Amino acid sequence: MTTSLQERDAPPLAASLLAAALLLPGVQALADEPPAAGSISLRYLDYADRQSGLDRIHAHSPSIAVTAPVASDWSIEGTLTADDVSGASPRYHTAISGASHMHDERKAGDVAATRYFRRGTLTAGAAYSTEHDYVSRALSLNGTVSSEDNNTTWAFGLAGSRDSINPVNQVVVDEHKRTVSVLAGVTRVLTPTDIGQLTLTRTNGSGYYNDPYKLFDNRPRSRRENTVLLRWNHYVDATGGTTRLGYRYFSDSYRIRAHTLSAEYVQPLPGGWSLVPEVRLYSQSAAYFYYDPVYDAALGAPFPPGFANGADPNRLTSPDQRLSGFGAVTAGLKVVREIGKLWTVDVKVEGYEQRGSWRLFHDGSPGLAPLHARMLQVGLTRRW
């Protein structure tokens, strides 16, 4: 039984850790203060995706998160997650006949300690995750500095990760991947009802980037990534709700260029209820070494074009759908209920669809089956 290494092409752990630490929740610009109380949150995520004729990946992911103030100027927070992933992944493009079956369990945890100052914070964090063929470790250091009037907050950070890769098919043994991320950002109160944020992130990585379970997947051994994120929150006086808009531009040395537009609206209701509808639009160009599902005329599928004519078998190629040109739409709804002053319950449902023809500005990659996914998340939080 084989597994698809990092089936969903998430950003490097260091970049994820850094972004999570530095993107201020709700785009707040006021100077942070130690939490007045601690909290513990239990959360469960159920994820499933499919393509025509193939139920692909199904994941169950329970997690627990704890935040606690320490003394008067410190806080500690940590998260533990366990993922159970199973299903089938095409070995090239979206071909059902080439699907490899997998079952894997991933355990992950992170911890961070924050020191609060009069006009800023300093946070040190660490993260670790393990599955039977992949181990990742990451460290981060980040901080914020606020202006004297607390209307502007600058954020900065540095993170690094080191991953160890040992696929079960032994295509490689004890390979590694390393990343270093830096981040700088500014958040500003624009008006009594508007807050804006600009964040810049740069990630440099080196090492093994291939998916060892996909045929003819041979990627560069380095990757440089740049991200620009713009966010704007607007409070609506008439309804008491908040509109949250965002735009993200991503580019990398694979020549992928991606745009993400997101919008959500938080509407408080009587009785402690809140509704949060949201939508995201995504579009990306293909990596320069991705090849479309038009195979070699002599050998047929799944060989890259020209393979039979003496082309270099070590050339950069990939049939990975995640590196193709496509567009995607995500729509979701979150319902939150506060019970008294100590308890909060939330339920979130999302649907996702990805198609090559939905790419913006240019044609997307042809010949790929649409990808559908749904996500259900339930959470319970207790404050003390």
Disulfide bonds with the S-S distance in Angstrom:
none
